[in-house]
Amino acid sequence: MYPSVQDTAHEMNQKPSPPLPAPATGYPAGPLTNQHHNEIHSHPIQPQQQQPGSWSSGLCDCFSDIPNCCITCWCPCITFGQTAEIVDKGTTSCAVSGAIYGVLLWFTGCPCIYSCIYRTKMRKQLMFEERPCNDCLVHWCCGACALCQEYRELKHRGFDMTMGWQGNLERQNGGVAMIASAPPVEQGMNR
């Protein structure tokens, strides 16, 4: 029932097995043992800091997507509207964003006032560094190149820019439309 002195001496002479190394992902690499299982659950896994990413293409890589380059050159409000709808996650439509951009272009000649805001939103959503310089300065000096780069980045991430936000959601969910609606409210008083 109780360990004898010989059993205790024998256990002391044996080397303890080395501890299992912690898996890099935070998930066990092999079969779970009780010791390893207890280690995982007794010490919470510390989340790793995500490193800022970088653009999938350069600012001056406009000719890697010739059709978009041409559309952006002749009618930047289309490219901006498509990009803004995805960045805003459908809260502002492509037509509204493009129209605001077009009005600012037509009346002020300075649509970068509006478009740099969307570059900043997109950069923060994707956790990119502010490169090659300030977002407003990028849109001021290279507005068409910046719009093309943003468009290419979203396209590179799997968005079909012609479908808009809702179309991309439906495609992602297998054709099922995702409509956010409030639950029905009963009218009047019931006893």
Wavefront OBJ file of the C-alpha trace (Angstrom):
o trace
v 0.000 0.000 0.000
v 2.712 2.501 0.976
v 5.976 2.653 -1.009
v 8.913 1.022 0.658
v 12.313 2.665 1.164
v 13.706 0.535 -1.677
v 10.984 1.696 -4.091
v 11.633 5.352 -3.194
v 15.405 4.939 -3.632
v 14.848 3.225 -6.979
v 12.608 6.108 -8.167
v 15.224 8.703 -7.147
v 17.927 6.995 -9.201
v 15.829 7.101 -12.336
v 16.071 10.252 -14.408
v 12.769 12.003 -14.939
v 11.601 12.088 -18.528
v 12.283 15.449 -20.184
v 9.232 17.719 -20.404
v 7.458 17.854 -23.726
v 8.329 20.977 -25.733
v 5.463 23.394 -26.204
v 4.000 23.214 -29.705
v 4.514 26.311 -31.826
v 0.824 26.678 -32.612
v -0.486 26.258 -29.100
v -2.076 22.934 -30.051
v -0.545 19.613 -29.052
v 1.643 18.087 -31.744
v 1.041 14.484 -30.722
v -1.342 12.489 -28.610
v -2.405 14.181 -25.427
v -1.027 12.915 -22.161
v -2.555 13.949 -18.891
v 0.587 15.860 -17.931
v 0.656 17.778 -21.207
v -3.099 18.362 -21.098
v -2.843 19.857 -17.611
v 0.034 22.107 -18.669
v -1.997 23.546 -21.530
v -5.045 24.275 -19.440
v -3.252 25.494 -16.318
v -1.228 28.107 -18.233
v -3.213 30.202 -20.703
v -1.627 30.504 -24.110
v -0.302 33.985 -24.695
v -1.521 35.416 -28.017
v 1.292 36.291 -30.368
v 1.561 39.807 -31.685
v 0.759 39.841 -35.372
v 3.389 41.548 -37.429
v 2.242 44.262 -39.784
v 1.838 42.963 -43.313
v 2.803 44.481 -46.582
v 1.024 45.134 -49.847
v 0.901 42.217 -52.271
v 1.997 44.541 -55.069
v 3.894 47.781 -55.274
v 2.467 51.249 -55.684
v 3.756 51.493 -59.258
v 2.697 47.984 -60.380
v -0.362 49.367 -62.160
v 0.377 47.526 -65.399
v 0.079 44.128 -63.712
v -3.710 44.572 -64.119
v -4.146 46.417 -67.434
v -7.986 46.526 -67.487
v -8.137 48.055 -64.012
v -5.330 50.455 -64.891
v -7.294 51.736 -67.881
v -10.564 52.083 -65.951
v -8.785 53.908 -63.126
v -7.036 56.225 -65.579
v -10.233 57.246 -67.398
v -12.827 56.923 -64.632
v -11.265 56.574 -61.169
v -14.640 56.865 -59.465
v -15.473 53.289 -60.573
v -12.341 51.796 -59.029
v -12.761 53.887 -55.911
v -16.442 52.922 -55.526
v -15.703 49.205 -55.843
v -12.869 49.406 -53.328
v -14.806 51.588 -50.871
v -17.787 49.199 -50.824
v -15.543 46.281 -49.824
v -13.595 48.327 -47.258
v -16.862 49.609 -45.731
v -18.225 46.032 -45.706
v -21.289 47.042 -47.684
v -22.465 49.924 -45.502
v -21.835 52.343 -48.372
v -22.623 51.185 -51.886
v -20.251 51.355 -54.812
v -22.480 53.916 -56.555
v -22.640 56.288 -53.588
v -18.902 56.164 -52.893
v -18.093 56.559 -56.586
v -20.512 59.490 -56.904
v -18.983 61.315 -53.929
v -15.525 60.732 -55.390
v -16.715 61.995 -58.809
v -18.301 65.136 -57.328
v -15.127 65.922 -55.392
v -13.062 65.342 -58.539
v -15.315 67.509 -60.677
v -15.783 70.457 -58.303
v -12.581 70.550 -56.288
v -10.150 68.591 -58.421
v -8.945 67.052 -55.166
v -10.691 63.730 -54.471
v -7.693 62.617 -52.417
v -9.380 64.313 -49.463
v -11.893 61.452 -49.514
v -9.888 58.564 -50.949
v -7.032 58.772 -48.441
v -9.542 58.017 -45.674
v -10.344 54.690 -47.321
v -6.691 53.828 -47.796
v -6.195 54.358 -44.061
v -9.263 52.206 -43.228
v -8.060 49.438 -45.505
v -4.502 49.607 -44.199
v -5.716 49.351 -40.597
v -8.053 46.441 -41.386
v -5.185 44.551 -43.025
v -2.631 45.724 -40.431
v -0.264 47.200 -43.012
v 2.434 49.709 -42.281
v 1.954 53.210 -43.653
v 4.273 52.943 -46.666
v 5.871 54.379 -48.703
v 4.648 57.516 -46.904
v 1.533 59.023 -45.314
v -1.747 57.784 -46.851
v -2.916 61.290 -47.778
v 0.412 62.051 -49.421
v 0.219 58.808 -51.429
v -3.226 59.780 -52.733
v -2.190 63.384 -53.337
v 0.887 62.505 -55.422
v -0.122 59.152 -56.941
v -3.902 58.944 -56.666
v -4.474 56.615 -59.625
v -1.597 54.342 -58.595
v -2.927 54.190 -55.021
v -6.433 53.273 -56.226
v -5.010 50.549 -58.475
v -2.894 49.165 -55.629
v -5.862 49.021 -53.250
v -8.009 47.356 -55.922
v -5.282 44.771 -56.651
v -4.850 44.045 -52.930
v -8.525 43.238 -52.438
v -8.550 41.175 -55.620
v -5.439 39.333 -54.408
v -7.285 38.517 -51.167
v -10.062 36.754 -53.095
v -12.668 39.461 -53.591
v -14.474 39.642 -56.921
v -14.607 43.399 -57.224
v -17.473 43.371 -59.729
v -19.796 41.569 -57.279
v -19.642 44.059 -54.421
v -19.726 43.207 -50.736
v -23.074 41.363 -50.703
v -22.182 39.293 -53.774
v -18.877 38.271 -52.206
v -20.665 37.250 -48.999
v -23.136 35.133 -50.938
v -20.316 33.521 -52.904
v -18.443 32.785 -49.679
v -21.542 31.293 -48.029
v -22.443 29.093 -50.992
v -25.166 31.262 -52.509
v -27.073 31.853 -49.286
v -27.927 35.512 -48.866
v -26.973 36.916 -45.491
v -29.497 39.564 -44.501
v -29.314 41.137 -41.099
v -32.774 41.848 -39.788
v -34.354 42.549 -36.457
v -36.659 39.951 -34.934
v -40.383 40.536 -35.518
v -42.128 42.708 -32.961
v -45.687 42.002 -31.921
v -47.998 44.990 -32.053
v -50.470 45.848 -29.318
v -50.956 44.540 -25.839
v -51.772 40.911 -25.187
v -53.246 39.439 -22.004
l 1 2 3 4 5 6 7 8 9 10 11 12 13 14 15 16 17 18 19 20 21 22 23 24 25 26 27 28 29 30 31 32 33 34 35 36 37 38 39 40 41 42 43 44 45 46 47 48 49 50 51 52 53 54 55 56 57 58 59 60 61 62 63 64 65 66 67 68 69 70 71 72 73 74 75 76 77 78 79 80 81 82 83 84 85 86 87 88 89 90 91 92 93 94 95 96 97 98 99 100 101 102 103 104 105 106 107 108 109 110 111 112 113 114 115 116 117 118 119 120 121 122 123 124 125 126 127 128 129 130 131 132 133 134 135 136 137 138 139 140 141 142 143 144 145 146 147 148 149 150 151 152 153 154 155 156 157 158 159 160 161 162 163 164 165 166 167 168 169 170 171 172 173 174 175 176 177 178 179 180 181 182 183 184 185 186 187 188 189 190 191
